[in-house]
Amino acid sequence: MITEGKIIKIAGPVITADGMKGTQMYEMVRVGADKLIGEIIELEGDTATIQVYEETAGMKPGEVVESTGGPLSVELGPGIIGSIFDGIQRPLENIKLLTGDYIERGVAVPALPKDKKWKFKPTAKAGAEVQGGDVLGEVQETSAVVQKIMVPPNVSGTLKSIASEGEYVVEDDIAEVETPKGTEKVQLMQKWPVRVGRPYKNKLDPDIPLVTGQRAQDTFFPVAKGGTAAIPGPFGSGKTVTQQQLAKWADADIIVYVGCGERGNEMTEVLKEFPELEDPKTGKPLMDRTVLIANTSNMPVAAREACVYTGITIAEYFRDQGYDVALMADSTSRWAEAMREISGRLEEMPGEEGYPAYLASRLAQFYERAGRVTTVGTEDKISSVSVVGAVSPPGGDLSEPVTQNTLRICKVFWALDASLADKRHFPSIDWLQSYSLYVDSVQDWWDQTVGGDWRKARDDAMILLQKEAELQEIVQLVGPDALPDRERITLESTRMIREDFLQQNAYHEVDTYCSSTKQYQMLKTILLYQEKATEALERGTASDTLTNLPVKEEIGRMKFIPESEFEAQIKEIQDKIVEQAGGA
């Protein structure tokens, strides 16, 4: 039943309407003559408070508000991959064809193309017992992604009929399931409310790393598949480039990139760049396994609040198909700012720095939807959603509420440092402030896959970097020449770790991605120099000789060695270190 109410108050994106009896919390409504999309966020008697996801300028009291009878939902099915949506899953490319460069108010475009035919290949047989999450058939959506057409999560029973192989649009019925409550028709697409997490059987321990090909992240501060990571950093410290690198190279089947309240020019860069990028795994365009959600800072503020939920719901849908998904949210600070603005309009009691009191619980609700899980269905599939959220603290102040509340939830903290960025050290991850709580969990994987002493090498390098930070104070006071010889060797080794290992050029064709084995061997090579130089020092060799070994130049160039030649060349470099340090 459709309820019709009337607008009685307008405060920017927040609208109050009366005559809304019979509606429910978080129900989607159509507001005013232009039928703008809104969501009920407060109910009192028959008065509803609605946040509107579009510009409300020119709206007047007395205009009609229509309920839709259901919550804000997204359409999930063939046609999602490669699309660029706004915060409430309207396809921006289709809107451009309809209205030009600027989104007009009230424009209604279906999220998935309703006229495009997809080739459906059934894999289930009529008469079989099925439950939510079971795969009925497949659609080859792009060159990289096969969409599994599943029974909706809340449906189970006997498969009465299934369509034969052929071409269908997303709204065609392709199967019928006989349930205790009656016959349920299954289409190529399904709808799901964005604020409700999709079900799974159980959560698993995050013990497999999400390999990103970025040395600082993989070796020193790894994130696990199904894990959560935060990238806080001030303006210009490289948050967006870091996230784009992860999106390009992360060991995930599907990438969901959410641009939440970012500047228009940054988002334009992403939208222009991504369609042109080549997927390193397949050689095909990266967009063939990417979904972009663009919600720039000049778009209506309330839609910002919705866009992260839209992104995580799409990610969960692909997780249920058995894919590993990586979601990039850039930036959760802008999302929190949207919550603060809406909260102010609602005249709620402000919490710390004006943010609403429920900031922490909302952030937790979002990040908790990440995880490595066993999916629902007859057949157990193990898949994951990993979430990397950028945080933009004003003035780089990491003590502000959004950063602190994010840190309480996320297990990986990649702190970006403006002073490193100013020195052109990218990625500008501060190795003294950053941490990962997944190191113990992923250790077995590294030991078995890459090298048995990975953990020891990583810890030794971290100890050296700590030591350097202590020595730097002395160096600034009295200069490096006043240091004992052993400390001078340490400074030289840590310089190599910083410049030759941690520094990585995102725009260099070889250095942009570094495999796990290459990372391990590079670190072992630097630690070998430290070990052999210290031994030579004890034998009486001068420190100046050891800090000027000819092999140092080759150590500096090892990150630019292509993967195919790396094994032979690194062995050569390690032999030279032993030879030159021994003969010095």
N, C-alpha and C positions, 0 to 999 in steps of 0.2 A: 504493500500500500504506500502510495506517494503522499508525503506530508508537505503542505505548502505553508510557509510562514512569511512574515514581513520584516524587513530590516527596520530596526528602531535606533541603532547607534552605529557609527562608523569611526574607527580610530586606526587609520592607516590600513595595514593588512588584517586587522582584527575587527570583526563585525559581530554585532549582537542582533539576534532576530527572535521575535516571539511567535507563538502559534506553532511551535515545533514539538508538540507532544507526540510521543510514539517513536521519536528518533533515538539513536543510541550514541554512546561515546565513540569517537573516531569514525563516525559515519561520513561518507563523502556526500557533499551537497553541491547543487548548482546555484550560484548566487547572481541575482539581478537579471536585467534584460539581456546582457551579453552571455549569460550562463557560465560565469567564471567558476573554476574548480575550487572548492573549499573543503575543509575538514572540521568536524565539530570537536572542540577541545575542552568544552565545559558545558554542563547542563544544570540548570536550576529551575525547577517547575517546568513550565513549557517554554522557558527562555533558553536559547542556545548561543554560546559564544563560538564563533567560527574563525579559523585562520584561513585566509584566502591566498591561493598560490599564484595569483596574478595581480597586476596593478589595479588598485581600486579607485583611481582618480575619476571624478565625474559621477560616481555612484551616489544615489540619493536614498534617504529613508523612505520607506513605503514600498520599495521594490521587492519582488517576490524571491523567496529562497525555497528551492525544491530539494527534497531528500531523494536519494537514489536507492536507499534500502540496503546498501552494503558499504564496507570500509574501503579506504583508498587501497586499490590493488594494482598489481602489474600483470601484464599479459606475458606468459612464458611459452615459447614454442619456436619453430623455425622462423628465421627473420631477425632474431636478436643479434646474432654475431655480425660484427662489422658495422653495426648501426651506431649513430650518434644521437643520444637522447638528451632532453633537458631533465630537470630534477623530478618531474612527475611522469616520466617515460613518454614524452611526446617526441617523435622523430624530427630532429631539427632540419634535416635535408628536405623532407617532405613539406615542412612548414615554409621553408624558403621558396619552394616551387609555388606554394599557394599564396603567400603574402609578401614575398621579397625578403630583404635583409633583416627587417625588424619583425619580431613576433607580435602579431596583433592580439588584442585581448579577446578571450573567448574562442580562439581558434581551436577547433576540434579535429584532430587527425588521429586515426587509429595507430596504436603503438606498433602493431605488426601489420604488414601488408595483407589486406583481406582478399585481394584478387590474384595474388601470385600463387601459381601451382607448384607444389613440392612433390617430388617422387617418393612415395611411401613404400617401404619394403617390410611386410609383416614378418615377425619372428616367432610369435606365439600362435598356438592352435586353439580353435574354438572347442569349448568343453573343459578346458583346463581351469583349475582353481587358481585364482590370482588375488594378490593383495596390493595395497598402495606401494608404489615404487617399482613394481615389476615392469619389465620392458615388453611392450607389445610389438614394436617395430622400430625401423630406423629411417632417418631422412639425412642424406648427405647434404648438409647445409652449405659448407664451404670446403675448399680443398683440404683444410686441416681439421675440421670438426664434423663428426657424425652425431646428429641429434638423436638421442634415444627417446622415443615416444613412450611415456610411462603412464601407468594407472595412477590417477591422483592419490595423494597420500591418505586421504580419509575414505577411500573406496576399497572394498574387498568383496569377493564372491566368485561366482562361476562366469567364465568368459562365454557369453551366449553366442556372439558372432564377432568376426573381425574382417575388415575390408581386404580385398585382394590387392596385389601389387598394382600400383597405378599412380596417377597424379591427382592430388587433392589440394584444396585451399585449407587454411588453418581452422576454419570454422566447420569444415565437413566432419560428420560423425564417422569415425573409423572403427569403432568397436562398441559393443554393448556388454555391460557386466550386470549379471543378475545378483542383486544384493538382498539381504533380509528385508530391507525397506522398499524394494522395488527395483526397476531396471534403471541403471545409470548409463548415460551415453558418454563416450570418451571421444574428445576431439584431438586434433594435432596440437592444439594449444590448451593450456590451463591457466586459470587466474589464481592469484594468491595475495592475501593482504600483506602489505609491506611491514607492518609492525609486529607480525607474528612469525617467529622463527619456524622454518620447516622441520618436521620431526626427523629423528634418526634413532637407531637402536641403542648405541652406546658410544661414548667418547673414548678415544684411545690415547695412550701416552704419546706426546710429541717427541719421538726419538729418531726421526729422519730429518736431516737438515734440508732447508729450502736453498739449494745451491744457486747463487746469483751471479757467480763469475766476478764478483767484486772482492778484492783481497781483504780489505779492512773488515767487511761484513762477514765473509765466509770463515776466515781463519781466526780473527780476534773476537768478533761479536756475532756468532751465528744465530740465525732464526730458524726454528724448526717448521716443517710442514704442518699447517694447522695452528701455528703460533701467531703471536701478535708483537708488533714492533712499533716504536714511536720514533719519529725523526724531528726533534725540536731544533729550531735554529732561527737566528734573526734574519732580517731582510738581506738578501744577496749572498747568503751563505751556501746556497746550492741545494735546497730541499727538493725543488721541482726536478732538477737534473738527476739527482740521486734516485728519485722515484721513477723517473722515466727510464733510467738504467735498469732498475729492478724490473720494470714492466717489460723491457726488451729481452732481458737475459735470464730472468728467474726461471727455475726449473718447474714451471707450471704449465698445464695444458691450456688453460683459459685465463685471460687477463681482464679484469674489470677495473677501469680507471675512472675514478670519480673526482672531477674538478669542482670542489665545493667552495663557492664564493671567491674563486681565484680571480686575479686581474684578467681582463679581457685579452690583453696581448699575450700573456703566458698561455692561456687556454687556446688561443689561436695557433700558437707555436705547436702545441700538442696535436691539435686537430689537423694542422697542415703536415706535420712531420710523420705522425703515425701511419697514415695511409701510404706513405712512400717507403716506409721501412721494410726491409726484408727480414723475414723470420729466419734466424740462424739455424733453426732445427730442420725446416722444410725447404727453405729457399724461396718460398712463396711470400706474398705480402703478410706483414705481421697482423694487419687488420682481420685476416681470416680466422684469428682466434681471440680477437679483442672486442670488448664492448666499452664504448666511451659514454660517460654521463657528464655533460657540460652544464655547469650552473655558475655563471660568472657573477662578479660582485655587483653588476648593475641590474641583474635580474631580480624579480621580487624576492624579498628576504625570506618569506615563509617557505618557498620552494626549496631553499637551502636546507631547511630542517628535514624535508622529505627525501632529498637526493641520496643521503647516505643509506637510508632504509631501502630505497629502490635498488641501489647498488648491491647491498648485502643479500637481498632477496634473489636477485638474478644470479649471484655467486652461489647461493645455496641450491638453486635449481640445477646448475651444472654439477655441483658436488653430488647431488642425488643420482646423477647419471654415471657416477664413478670417476669423474675428472678431478684433478688437483687444480684448484683455482687460487689465484693471487689477486687480492683486492687492494688497490692503492687509493687512499682517501687524502686528497690534497685541497684544503687543509681542515682538520677538525676544529681549529680555533675559529674559523669563519662560521662553522656550524654552531659552535657555542655562542658566538656573537649574535647569530640569528635567534637562538633560544633566549638570549638576554633581551633582545629587542621585543620579542613577542611577550616575554614575561613582564617587561615594563609596561607594555600596552594593556596587559591584563590587570595591572596595578597590584601584582604579587609582591610580597615582602622580599626585597633583594637579599642575596647572600653575599659572600666575599666578592669584592670588586664589582658589585652590581649583577653578577651572574645569578641565575635562579638557584634556589636551595637544592633542586633535583639534578643539578649538573652532573654530579658524580654518578648517580644511578643511571642517567641517560647514556653517559659514556660507557659505563659497564655493560648496559643492555646491548650496545652496539658491538663492543669488542668481544663479549662473551659468545656471540654468534659465530666466531671463528672456531676452528677445531678440526682435528683429524678424527673421522668418525666411521662407524660401520653403518651403511645406509639402510633405510627400511626396504622391505621386499623379501621375497623367498630366497633369492640368491644374495649372499653377503658381499657387498662391494666396499672396499676401503678407499676413502677419498678425503679430501681436505679443503678447507677455506683458510688461507693465511691472510691476515690483515696488516697492512703497513700504513699507519696514519701519520701524516706530517702535522706538526704543531708550530704555529707562528706566534711565539710569545712577544708581546710588544717590547721593543727595545732589547730583545734577547734575554729578558729576565725569566730564568727558568723556575723562579719561585712562585710564579703567578698560578691561579687556580686550575686552568685547563691543563697546563703541563704537569702539575703535581697530581691531579686526579687521573691523568692518563698513565703516569708512572705507577700508580697504585695497581693498575690493571695489567699493563703491558710488561712482558718479561724481557724485552730487549729495548735498550735505550741507546740510540745513535745520536749523541749530542754534537751538533754542528757548531763550529767555532768561527766567529767572524774574523778573528785575527789570523787563523789559518787560511781562510778564504782570501784575505787581503794579501797574504804571501803567495797566492796562487797555488796553494796546496789543496788539491781536490782528489777524492771527496774530503771535505774539511771535517772529518769525524775526529773529535777530540778523544784520543786514546786513554786519557787519564780520567775523564768524566764518564765515558760510555761504559756500558756493561751488558752482558747477556746471561740470563739465568738458564739458558738451554745448553751451556757448554758441557755439563755432565751428561745430559740426556743424549746428545748427538755424538759423544766421544766414541762409543762402540762402532758407529757407522764409519767415522773417519779412520779409526784404527784398522777396521776390516777392509775398507775400500781403498784407502790412500796409503797410510803408513802407520805402523804400530806405535811409533813414538810421537804422533801428531800432538797429543796433549802436552807432552813434555816440551816440545819445540815451541809451542804457543806460549806456555807459561814462562819459559826461559826468556823469550822475546819481551813479554810483558814486564818481567823483572828488570830487564835491561832498560826499558823505556822509563820505568819508575826511577831507576838509578840516575838516568840522564836528567830527569826533572830536578832531582836533588843537586846534581853537579852544576846545573845551569846557573844557579844562584851564585856559586863560587866563581864560575867563569865570568859572570857579569861584573863581579867585584874585582878580581885580580887577573883575569885573562886565562886562556887555556894552557899557556906555558907553565903556569905555576902548579898545575896538577901533576900528581905522580904518573909515571908511565902507564901503569895498569888502567888508570881512569881515562887516560888519553885514548887507549885502545877501545875502551867501552864507548866513549863519545863517537869514535869513528864508526863502530858497529851500529850504534843507534841511529847515526846519520843515515847509514845504508838502509836500516829498517824503515825510517821515515821517508826518505827520498826515493829509494829503489823498490820498496815493497808497498808501503801504505799509499803512496801517491799513485794515482792511476788516471790515465788520460781517456776520458769517455769518448773523445772524438778521433782517437787513433785506431786504425783498422785492426791492429793486432792487440794493443793494450786494452781495448774496450772490454774484452772478455778474457778471463784467466781461469783455466780449468782447475779443479781441486788438486790434481797431481802436480801441476805446474806451480801452484801456490805453495804447496808443501815443499817441493824441491827448492824453490827460490828462498824460502825461509831457512831451510836446512843449510843452504850455501852460505848465507850471511852468518849463521851461527857457527858454521865450520871455520869461517874467517876469524871470528871472535876466539874460538877455541885454539886454533893453530897459532894465531898472533900472540895470545897469552902464553902459550908454551914456549914460543921463540923468545919472548921477553924474559922468561925465567932462565933461559939458557944464556942470557946476556946480550941479546940483539937490541939495538937502539930503537926506541919507539918511532922516531922519525922515519927510519927505514921501513918499518912495518905499516905505517900509515900511508906510505907512498908506493906500495907494491904495484907493479904494472897490471896485475889481474883486476885491480879495483875498477878500472875502466870497463872491463867485460862484465863485472858484477852489476855495474850501473846500467848496462845495455840489455841485461838478460830478460827484462820484461817485454822487450820488443822482438824477442825471438819467436817466430811462428810455432804453433803447437807441433807441427809435423817434424820440425828440426830440433825441438827443444831437448829431447832426451839425450841425444848424442852430444849437443853443445854444452849442456849443464854438467855432464860427466867430465868433459874437457876442462871446464872452468874449475870444478872441484879439485881435479888433479893438479891444476896450476897453483891453486891456493896451497895445497899440501907441499908442493915442490918449492914454491917461492918463499913460503914462510919457513920451511925446513932449511932451505939453503941460505936464508938471510942471516 
